[in-house]
Amino acid sequence: MAVSRVLIASLVLSLLLLHVVSAVEQANSNQVASIDCNSACKGRCRLASRKRRCMRECMSCCNRCKCVPPGTSGNEEVCPCYAHMTTHNGKKHKCP
């Protein structure tokens, strides 16, 4: 009888440990993937009339937000951080 209690207790602990390990692995997989800001901003700024300024602003936004919306303009709903960033006075949209 004592052996079966020990066996059941060890099985319960093993299942609990397995559950915790799988939860940690899932949390690690949900972290933000790194992005190549340089190539993403080149794509975003390829049609800009002031490419150097666009690249500087885009790189700043990308480094902070870890995302750049697809296309050359718009599509900002894909990256809300990028869409809501403003200049220091809060009046102008910072990211191209």
Secondary structure as UniProt FT lines:
FT   HELIX           2..29
FT   HELIX           37..44
FT   TURN            45..47
FT   HELIX           51..65
FT   HELIX           76..78
FT   HELIX           80..84
FT   TURN            88..89
//
